[in-house]
Amino acid sequence: MEEILLSAPFCTSKQCQEMLRYVVEKTLKHERESLRERVIGIEVFGKHNDYDTSEDPVVRVRAADIRKRLAQYYQNPAHANTRVRIEIPSGSYVAAFEVLAQDHITPSIESGVALAAIGPLPPAHSEASAVERERKITVPRFRYRAIWIAAFLIVIVSSAIVAPRVFYHRPNTLEQFWSPVFGNSKPVLIYGGANAVYRLSAGFLDRYRKAHHLENQGPEFFPNFAPGEKIDTSDLAPVTNTTADPRACAHFVSLLTRYQRPFEVRYGTDISTGDMINSPAILIGAFNNSWTLNITHQLRFVFKDGDRIEDTSGKTKGWPIIKLPNGEIQDDYAVITRLLDPRTGQVLISVAGIGDLGTEAAAEFLTSPQEMEEFGQSAIPGWQKMNMQIVLHIKALNQALDKKDIVATQYW
């Protein structure tokens, strides 16, 4: 696969490289559920979970492109001796592997093998009897057969020894961090707090429509307010059916879908202590999520005063959110907390930033194999079975994520 990805037909298309790598790896791991058009679109091409495959045929187009490029690769005489051929059959996204027999491979001059026409040699002793000639013919055939049988047995024994090593999947850092979640049979509870959102009351909208002759307008429109205009508080109604930090939630939904883990999404008041005791749980947000504040308030890194993270050990001064004069966030910080309960075997993971950008960045960090590998290189030995807290620094540029790095950790 790596040789194919570096070849001329593939080196000019990053999307074809990424999709072929994904398809081959998922096929070898027998993860057939990951080889559906929608899943490939989400995992390889970064599509949204609800994207319409009929309107966006990127997966089908790239699959056809890959088939064409594979054909070009194998038609090249330089690749005539390829023992294993990779194909993606039409109508499927599951890779097929064909192992060519040795006698079907044509040696080439490039391989350093010179071919010569050798005619049959005359018998050394033409006067040998028929019995002796039969012995000379039969014995070598028997020996060749014995050699092939021995070789076959050697291959079988070698395969029994080597195969477990070849097909054993060593968990990466991301899988090690999430192993308490992936190894649990119960649905994962994803909970986001309720943000403070208000809407205009029905009575106010009725009066506004009549005053501005907008009788045909529905409830979803923006009234125009003059500078300094005031409205009565009775005309504001709290909205309680909204989810907090939806983009962070989407990262976790994508991760759990990739690993075929069931989940439930909750928000607002739709959660209880018993829910988190009986199921693995992911808490999103802090200042808008009282469960996060209550569960983490006795740990080392805690959220304080609505705009900062405090180090209760006193080893650092903590980290406040930093804003530009125009109000845009310049520096945000987030805390990732993982708590393992040895009594119940459940796990609770909290992902929260001081601001929305910090929460989203922390969720992206926890679901990125590359970023988790970097974390694993600096983590202490045995961290896989420990409780932990990770403090992230998030640098923003033009109200968007620029970069992030780990500034503090705690293990116990």
N, C-alpha and C positions, 0 to 999 in steps of 0.2 A: 504494500500500500504506500509506504513512504517513497519508494522508487517511482511509483506512478505519480504521486503528488508533485514530485520534483521534475517530472518529465515535461517536454515542450507542450504537449496538448493541455496540461493542467496548470502550469506555472503562471499562466496569464489570467486565471480566474480564481480569485480567492473564495467566492461563493461555492464553486464546484469543488474546490479542495475541502472546504469545511463540511459540505454535505456528504461527500464520499467518505471522509474520515468518520463522521457521525454514523452513517449507515453501516459501515464495516464494523465499527466497535460495538454498536448495539446488536448487530447480528451475531457476533462472536459471544456476546454476553447473553444471548437468547432473550433479549428484551423486546419482544415483538410488539408490545403495546406502545413502545416509543417510536415505532416505525410506521406511524400513521401520518397522513398528510398534514393534519392540523398540528400534531405534536412537533413534527419536523419544522413546520413554519415558525412555531413559537421558539423552539430550542435553538435552531440553526440560524434563522433569519430575523429573530427578535420581534416577531409579530405579536399583537395583543391576543389574549386568550379567546376573545370573541370575534376574531377576524373571519371574514367570509371567504372561504377557499374558492368559491365559484367566481368571485370578483377579483381575487388575488391569486393567480395560478403559479406563483413563484416556485413552489415545490415541484409541480409537474414540469414546468419549463426547464428548471435546472436538472431534473432527473433525465429528461430527454437529451439535454446538453452533455451530461456525464456519460450517457450511453454512447453518444457520438465520439466523445473524446477517448473513451476506452477503446472503441474500435480503431481509432487512429493510432493509439498507443500499440496495440497488438499487431497492427498491419506493418509496423516498422520492422525491417529485417533484424535490427539490433536487439529486438525483444523476442525473436523467434524461439529462443531456448528457455523462456519463462516457464518454470515448472507449475506454478499456481496462477490460474487466471481468475480475475474478479469480474463478475458481471452483475448488473442490476436488471433482472428480467422485466420486460414491458408489463405494465399493469401492477407492479409491486415495488415496494421500497425496501425489500429484504435482499441483502446481497447474496449472491450464489458464488461458490468457489469450486473451480474445476482443477483437479490435480491431473496433469498429463502424464501418461505412462512414459517411461524412459525410451521405449522404442518408437514413440511418436515424435521425439525431439530430433531435429535434424542438426547434426554438428555443423558449425560454420567455421570459416577460416579465421574469424575473429577470436574464436575460442582456442586457437592454436592446434587444432586437430587436422592433420593432413590425411586425405583419403587416397587410397591407391587401389587399382583393380588387380586383384591377385587371382590368378587362374588356379585350377585344381592341381595338386601335386600328384605325380605318379606314385603308385605304391612302392614302398621300399623293397618288399620281397614279393614278387609276383607269383612265386611258387608256393605261397602259404596255402594251407588247406582251407576248405570252406569253414571247418569248425573254428580254426584259428582266426579267420577273418570275422566270423560271427562274434567270437570272444572280444576281438579288438573293437568291434562296433558296440556291443552290448555293455561292456564294462564301463567305458567312458560315459555312456548315457546314464547308467545307474549312478555314477559318481556325480555327474552334473545335477541329477535329481536330488541326491543327498545334500549337495551344496545349497541348492535352492531351498530345500526344506529347513536346513540349519539357518540359513539367512532369514527365512520367514519367521522362525522361532525367535531369533535374536531381535527382529523388529518388534514382535509382539511384546517380549519382555521389556525392551527399551521403552516402548510406548507406555507400558504400565508404570514404569518408574518416572518417565519424563512428563507424561500427560498431566498429572495433578499439578506439577509446577507450572506448566504452560498455561493451563486453563484456570488456575487459582487467581482470583481477583483480589489483589492487595488493596484494602480500603485506603482511599486518599484522605487528606486532612479534613475536607468537608464532610465526608462520610463518617469519619471518626467523631467529629464534633456532634453530628446529628444522630449517631448510632442509638442513643437512648430513645429517640423519637422513631427512627426507622424500625427499631427492633420491637416496638410496642404494637400490639394487635388492635388497640382501641383507636378510634378516630382522633386526630389531632385537633385540639380546640384553638382557633385563632381568634383572639379578642382585641378589639380596638375600642378605646373610650369614645365618649360623645363630645364633639366639639360644640362650642357655644355658637349657635346659629339661630337667627330670628327671621321671621317673614312678616309682611304686612297683613293685618287682619282682613277677613272677608268684607267686613263693614267699611273699612277705609277704602279698599279697592272699588267697592260699589259706588261710594261717593265720588271717588276720583274719576271713574269712568263716565259717570253722569255729568260731572263738571267739565270734562274735556271731550265729551261726545265720543266716547270709546266703548259704546255699549256692546260691540261685537268682540271686544278683546277678552281673551281668556285670563286665567289667574296668573299666567307666566309672562309678565311684561314688566318693564322698568319705568316707574313714574319719574317725571322730571321734577326735582326739587330746586327751588331758588336758594341761593346762598343765604345761610342763616335761618332758613325756614325750619320750624319745629313741628313735631307731631306728638300726640299724646302717647304715653306709655301703654295705654289700653289698646292702641292700634298696632302694637308689636306682639307677635305670638311666637313662643319658642318652638323650634323645629327639633324634634327628638328622634326622627327616623333617618339619621345620616350616619354614615360610617366614618371613622377617624383614620387618617393616613392610608387612603386606599391604595396608593402606589406601593407602599411598603408591604401591604397585605398581598398585592399581586405577585411580588417576588416570592413570598412563601407558598402561595398557591401553586405557582409554577414549579417550585422545587418539589413539593409534595406530589404533584401530578407526575413529574418526571420519575420519581421513585415509587409511583403507584401506591401512595399512602392515602387513606381516606381522611377527610377533614371536615370541620364545621366552622363557619364564620359567624361570630357573635359581635354585638356592639351594644352600647348603652347599658341598660339594666338587665340585659338578657344573659346573666351569668351568676353563679353562686360559688361558694367555697367548695362545695361538694363536686362541682364540675372539674375544678383544677386538681382535686385529690384523686379523682378516678380516671383522669385522662391526661396525657401530655398536653401542655398548654404553651402557647406563644402569646405574650402580651405586647401590644404595639402602643408606643407613646408613653409619656410620663405625666406631664402637667395636665393633660386631658384624660388621664387614666388613673383613677384613684387606686386601683388594684396594684399597679406598678409602684406607686408611692408607698403604699402600706407594706408591701412585701419586701421592698429593698431599703426601707428607711433605717434599718439596723446594720446594714452592710457598710463596707468601706467607702464606696462611691455612691453618693446620694444626690438627689435633685433638691435645690434650695431656692427660695425667694422668687421663683418663676423665671429666672434668667441665668442660672449658673449650676454647675456641678461641684459639690464639695467633697474634699478628701478628709474623712473623719479621722484618719490616722495622723494627720498633721504633717505628713511627709511632703506634701505639695500645698500650694495656696489655692488649689482648685482652678476651675476654668469657667469664666463667664462668657456668654454670647457677645460677640462684638459686631456692632452695626456701623455702617457708613452714615455720614450726615443726612443723606436722603432717606434713611431708614432701611436700606437694603442690608441683608446679612452679609458680613465679610468672613467671619469665623464662627462656626457652630461646633458643638461637641455632643457626643453621644456615648451612652453606656450600654454595653451588651452584658447581660447577666444570665448565667446558666446555673440552676440549682437542681441537684439530684437528691431525691428522697430515698435513702436506703431501705426504709421500712416498706414503702409501697411500690418502689421501683419506678415511680413516675418522675418526670422531668418538667421543669418550668423554665422557659426562656423568655427574658424580657429584652426588648429592643426599643430603645427610646433616645431621642435627641432632645436638646433644649428647644430647638425649633423644628419645623417640619422637614427642613433639608437634612438635619442630622438624623432624624428617624429613617428617612428614605435611604440615606447613605449607609447607615448601619445594617439595614435589611439587605441592601445590595452586597455589602461586604460578606455577610453570613451566607449568602447563596452563590457566591462567586468561587469556583474551584481555584482560580489563580490566586486570588487574594487570601483565601484560606490556606493555601500551600505556603505563602509567605509568612502567615501567622504561625503555622506549625513549625517552621524553621527556627523561630525565636522562642517558642513556648518551652516550659520546663518539662523534664522527663516525667511521664505518668499523668500528664494533664488530661488525658482522655477520660479518666475516671474521677476527676476532681470537679468541685464547684469552682466557678471563676467569674471574674468581671474584667471587661476590656473597655478602656476609654479610647474613643476615636476622636481625632481632630479633623474637622471637615473644612476645607478651604473653598469658598464660593467665589465665582466670577460671573458677573452679570446675572445674579440671582439663580445661577445653575452650579451644579457640583463641578469643581475643578480638580481637586485631589483630596485624598484622605490618608491618614497614617495613625499608627497606634502610639499613644503618649503614656499610657500606664496600664498595668495589669495586676491582678490579684488572684492567687490560687489557694485553695484550702480543701 
